[in-house]
Amino acid sequence: MKYRRLTQEELNDLETEFVRFLASNQVTASDWERLKAENRDKVEGLIEIFSDLIYEDILGKVEYMVRRHPRDLRAFKFVEDKILLIGLVNNGNDFGPPEVDFTKSKTPDELMIAMRRSNDEIRLYAAERKYRKDRKLEALELMEDDATISKDGAMYKLLHTLRASQLN
């Protein structure tokens, strides 16, 4: 396997696609039931192939990801030869625990409102690096480290705008 096996829950969510996959491999419903009863290795092999196909498709389309922790927010952009990172770290304030929890502000607008209302010392940072391995594998590693795919890249774009305004 190149990626990882889909969980049972993920397979259940992709049932229609899995049935199409089996049909395209000339595995009928009765063949599938027989395989499950008689040949677990073949069943696992088909699930692994399907899993790789799904991840290949999904990860190939990833352009933005976001990873949130209470005091650290990281937004990633995948470009041709490298990954770009813009993040926020909340160093708290002198009055008690941090007021802004990055896991609570789901949209860029909510985040900006929370940051404006707080007394927290929030620092913006950026980095970039070339891919150490296959781009899709790096995206999978981030997913396994609690990052989620962002279809619109809104958080990355917001942080990029904030960074650009700091530089000017």
GIDATA-V369944 format. One record per residue. N is the residue number from 0. RES is the residue in three letters. SS is DSSP state (~ for helix, > for strand, _ for the rest). PSI is psi in degrees with one decimal (* if undefined). NEAR is the number of other C-alpha atoms within 12 Angstrom. Layout:
n=(N:N)
res=(RES:RES)
ss=(SS:SS)
psi=(PSI:PSI)
near=(NEAR:NEAR)
This chain:
n=(0:1:2:3:4:5:6:7:8:9:10:11:12:13:14:15:16:17:18:19:20:21:22:23:24:25:26:27:28:29:30:31:32:33:34:35:36:37:38:39:40:41:42:43:44:45:46:47:48:49:50:51:52:53:54:55:56:57:58:59:60:61:62:63:64:65:66:67:68:69:70:71:72:73:74:75:76:77:78:79:80:81:82:83:84:85:86:87:88:89:90:91:92:93:94:95:96:97:98:99:100:101:102:103:104:105:106:107:108:109:110:111:112:113:114:115:116:117:118:119:120:121:122:123:124:125:126:127:128:129:130:131:132:133:134:135:136:137:138:139:140:141:142:143:144:145:146:147:148:149:150:151:152:153:154:155:156:157:158:159:160:161:162:163:164:165:166:167)
res=(MET:LYS:TYR:ARG:ARG:LEU:THR:GLN:GLU:GLU:LEU:ASN:ASP:LEU:GLU:THR:GLU:PHE:VAL:ARG:PHE:LEU:ALA:SER:ASN:GLN:VAL:THR:ALA:SER:ASP:TRP:GLU:ARG:LEU:LYS:ALA:GLU:ASN:ARG:ASP:LYS:VAL:GLU:GLY:LEU:ILE:GLU:ILE:PHE:SER:ASP:LEU:ILE:TYR:GLU:ASP:ILE:LEU:GLY:LYS:VAL:GLU:TYR:MET:VAL:ARG:ARG:HIS:PRO:ARG:ASP:LEU:ARG:ALA:PHE:LYS:PHE:VAL:GLU:ASP:LYS:ILE:LEU:LEU:ILE:GLY:LEU:VAL:ASN:ASN:GLY:ASN:ASP:PHE:GLY:PRO:PRO:GLU:VAL:ASP:PHE:THR:LYS:SER:LYS:THR:PRO:ASP:GLU:LEU:MET:ILE:ALA:MET:ARG:ARG:SER:ASN:ASP:GLU:ILE:ARG:LEU:TYR:ALA:ALA:GLU:ARG:LYS:TYR:ARG:LYS:ASP:ARG:LYS:LEU:GLU:ALA:LEU:GLU:LEU:MET:GLU:ASP:ASP:ALA:THR:ILE:SER:LYS:ASP:GLY:ALA:MET:TYR:LYS:LEU:LEU:HIS:THR:LEU:ARG:ALA:SER:GLN:LEU:ASN)
ss=(_:_:_:_:_:_:_:~:~:~:~:~:~:_:~:~:~:~:~:~:~:~:~:~:_:_:_:_:~:~:~:~:~:~:~:~:~:~:_:~:~:~:~:~:~:~:~:~:~:~:~:~:~:~:~:~:~:~:~:~:~:_:_:>:>:>:>:>:>:_:_:>:>:>:>:>:>:>:_:_:_:>:>:>:>:>:>:>:>:>:_:_:>:_:_:>:_:_:_:_:_:_:_:_:_:_:_:~:~:~:~:~:~:~:~:~:~:_:_:_:_:>:>:>:>:>:>:>:>:>:_:_:_:_:~:~:~:~:~:~:~:~:~:~:_:_:>:>:>:>:_:_:_:~:~:~:~:~:~:~:~:~:~:~:~:~:~:_)
psi=(141.2:-36.8:-109.1:158.7:137.3:145.6:166.9:-39.5:-43.9:-41.8:-41.7:-41.5:-26.2:26.5:-45.5:-45.3:-37.2:-41.0:-42.4:-41.4:-47.7:-43.9:-39.6:-19.8:17.6:38.3:110.9:171.4:-41.8:-36.6:-42.3:-44.9:-41.5:-43.9:-42.9:-33.5:-31.4:-22.3:76.6:-33.5:-42.2:-40.6:-49.8:-40.1:-43.0:-40.8:-39.5:-42.0:-46.4:-44.3:-47.5:-40.2:-42.1:-49.0:-38.7:-43.8:-50.9:-50.1:-27.5:-21.8:-8.7:127.4:-35.5:146.0:157.6:135.1:125.8:132.3:161.2:-38.8:7.8:127.5:128.2:129.0:131.6:146.1:128.3:118.8:-178.9:-50.4:2.7:170.1:133.8:141.9:132.9:130.9:168.2:138.6:133.5:110.8:7.5:-156.6:175.5:-4.1:0.4:-156.0:159.1:142.1:-29.5:124.5:114.1:-14.3:-14.3:-33.0:104.2:-33.8:159.3:-38.5:-44.5:-39.7:-46.6:-41.4:-46.1:-42.1:-40.0:-33.0:-13.6:165.1:8.9:149.2:106.2:125.8:136.5:137.0:162.3:153.4:165.8:153.8:153.3:153.4:135.0:-23.3:-166.2:134.6:-42.8:-36.3:-35.6:-38.8:-40.9:-41.9:-40.8:-40.1:-40.7:-13.4:28.7:11.3:149.4:152.0:135.0:116.0:-36.6:-11.8:21.8:-42.0:-42.9:-44.9:-39.4:-49.7:-35.9:-41.4:-43.3:-42.4:-43.2:-37.5:-29.3:-35.6:-21.2:*)
near=(18:18:26:22:22:25:15:14:10:19:21:14:13:19:17:13:19:29:23:16:25:25:17:13:16:14:21:17:17:13:19:25:16:15:20:19:13:13:15:15:13:19:21:21:18:30:32:24:24:33:29:24:23:26:26:23:15:21:31:23:21:32:31:32:40:41:33:31:23:22:26:26:37:40:41:42:41:34:22:16:17:22:29:28:31:35:34:39:26:30:23:23:15:12:12:13:17:24:28:33:28:32:24:21:22:23:22:27:16:19:27:23:17:24:27:15:14:23:19:24:23:27:22:29:24:26:19:19:20:18:19:15:15:21:26:31:25:29:38:28:21:27:26:16:17:18:24:28:31:28:19:21:25:24:37:34:29:26:32:28:17:22:21:15:11:13:11:7)
